[in-house]
């Protein structure tokens, strides 16, 4: 195979996957490791990719997001998609389930569609707790620091509160979903609460619209395969290779 053809195939593969590994390219192109490394060096030098230890990343890879929007600013975004997702997620709750609801706009919408009165709910969302109680659900709220920008309870005390629970199902929001970086959020104190609750959920679900895919925020709270993703439209079908995906329609 000519050098130009091999390098074109490398860039085509990188366009689809955003991260490539030398060992995988050796198999994919049926050539030697030294040849692959030379190709990566050349492509890195001419600005076609970023060469990293053991492989390469796309120069188009998303910037890390460190900004967190207020709840009020996020509530109206992609609202039709969020409602479809929330309706489906609410139907997954069964009698006697111990359920964790993470603070977030789509998890808050879920409450409008939950009908299972025999389930028990734990949440770190102050608005979530109020809505659950008003609908007559048995509800517990975590103790800890109130983070007003996301209306969530966070911090060490919240994590300690979580350690007494074992959830049948947990429903979580995320600021970003990425094949390599997993589920991310901008704030470390909130990420730690999400991580603890996710790890304590027998069945964990990330509920999100399509805008969250291929986004990366500062802190990872779960690997991509640690939860099932519920969304409406999966444009990049390769995500199915990394975790369970449920696409829902009206």
N, C-alpha and C positions, 0 to 999 in steps of 0.2 A: 504494500500500500504506500502511495506517495505521501510525503510529509504533509503537503498542503491538505490532502484528503483526510488524513488522520486528525490534523488539528481542527478541521472543519467539523468533524464528528464529535470531537471533544467539546467544542463550543455549543453545538446543537444539544448535546446531552446536558451541559451546564445550564442552558436556557430553561430546560424543563425541571431540573433538580436543584439548582442554586448552590449545591455543594457536591464535589466529586472527590473520590479517594483513589490514590495511586493503584492500590491492589485491585479495585473494581475496574479501573481503566485498562490494566494489564489483561484482564479476562475479556473485557468488552471488545478491545481492539486486537487481541491475540498477538501481543508484542511484549517486548521486555520492559522491565521496570526502568532501566536506564533511558530507554527511548522515550517513555512517558515523561520522565523527569525533565528531559531535554525539551520536549514539547511544551511542558508547563512553564519552564523557564523562558522560552521564546514568547509564549503568549502573555506571560506576566510582563515581560520587558516591553512589548508593544501595546500594553494597556488593555488587553482583551479579557483578562481575568486577574484575580488576586491569588498568588501562590501562597499557600500556608503549609505548615508542617503536615505531611502525609497526604496532601492533595491540593485542592483549589476551591475558591468560592467565587460567586458571581460578583462582578463590579456593580450590579444592579441590586444587590442585597439591600433590604430595607434598613433605614437608619433606626437606631434604638430610640424609642419614644419614652421620654421622661416626664411628660406633661399629663396631668390628670384633670379631666373636665368635671365641673360640678354636675351633680345628678340632674338638676333642672335643665342643663344644656344638652344632656344625652337622652332625655325622656322621649322627645319627639323624633329622634333620628331613626330611620328605617322602621317606623312604628308598625306598618302592616306586616312586615316579616316577623317582627318580635311577637305580635299577637298570634300568628300562626304557630310559631315555635312554642309559645307559652301554653296554648291550648293543648298541643300534643303532650308536652311535658307533664301538665297537670293530670292527664289521664293515666299516667304511669303509676300514680300513687294508689296503693291498695290498702285494704283494712289492716290495722295494727302495724303499719309501717312507722318506724321512727325515721323522720325525714329532716335533713338539713337543708335550709334555704339560705344561700349566700346573699349578701347585700348586692343589689344591682337592679337595673331597670327591667330586664327581661324576667328575672326571678320575681320581681314585684308584680309584674303583669300576670304571672302564673296564678297568683292568689285569687284573681277574679274568676278563674276557671276551675279551681279545686272544689270537688264535691264530696270527697271521702272524709266523713266526720269522725271515723274511728282511727284515723292516723294521728300521730303526735308530731309536733313541729318544733324544731330548734332553729334559731336564726341569730345572726349578728346584725341584722338590718332593723333599725328602730322603726321605720315606716312599715316594714314587713310585719313586725310583731304586732303593731297596732291594728293593721288590716286583718291579720289572722284572728286576733282576739275578737274584733268586731263581727267577724263571720262565725264565731262560736267554736273555733278550733282550740284544742288544748295546745298551749304554746309556751316555750321557754326561750328567754333571750340571754345571750352570753353577757357576762360581766366584763368590764375593762374600760379602756379609753374610748371616748366618743370622737370619731373622726368626722367632722361636720361636712367636709366637701363631698364625701360619699355616703354620709348618714349611716356609717357602719361602726360597730364596736370592734376594736383592734387591740393589739398589744399582748404582753405576757399573760395578764389575767384572763384574757379571752382564750388564749391557748390552754391555760390550766383548766378553764371551765369545760373546754371541749374534751378533755382527757377522760371524763367520766362517761362519755357517750360512745355507742356503737350504732351507726346509722345503717338502715336497710338501703336507703337511697339518699344521695346528695346532689343538689343542683347548683351549679356554679356559673358565674359570669367570668369573662376574661377580656382583657384589653387587646390581647394578641394571641394568635394561634400560628405556630410555625413548626415545620417538620422536624427540624433539628433543635430548636430552642424550647419547644413545648408550649405550655400555657403560661402567659406572662401578664404582669400588672406593674404599674409604675412604682408602687410604694412597698417597701420591704415589710412594714408592720402588717399591712393588709395581706401581703403574699404569705406570710407565716401562718396567719389564721386560715387562709384558703388551703394551704398545704396540709395542715393538721386535720382539718375537716374532710378534705378529699381522701386522705389516707385512712380515715376512720369510717369511710363509706363503702359498704359492700358493693353497691352499684353507684358509680359516679358519672354524672352527666355534665358536660359543658354545653350550655345553651347560648347560641350566638347567631347573628346574621352574617351574611357573606363578607361584610366589610372587615371583619376581624381576622380573616385568613391572610397568611403571609405578613402579618404585622408582628413586630417585636417590641415589647416594653422592657423596662430595666430589669425586672426580677422574675425568674421562673418559679412557679409554684407547683408545677406538675409536668411529668414527661408526656409526650404526645399520646402514648399508649396507656396512660393511667385512667382514661375516661372515655366514654362514648360521646361523640359530638352530635348534637341535635341542631340542624340548620335547615334552611329552605332550599338553597341552591349551592351545590358544590361545583364550582367552575373548574378547579384543579382536581381531577379524579385520582391523581396519584396519592392524595391523602389517604385513600382507602388501603394503601399498602402499609400504613403506619398505625391505624387505629380503626375502631368501629365508627361508622358514620350512619346517621339516620337523616335522610332528606325528607321533609314533610311538605305537603301541599295543602291547600284549603280543604 
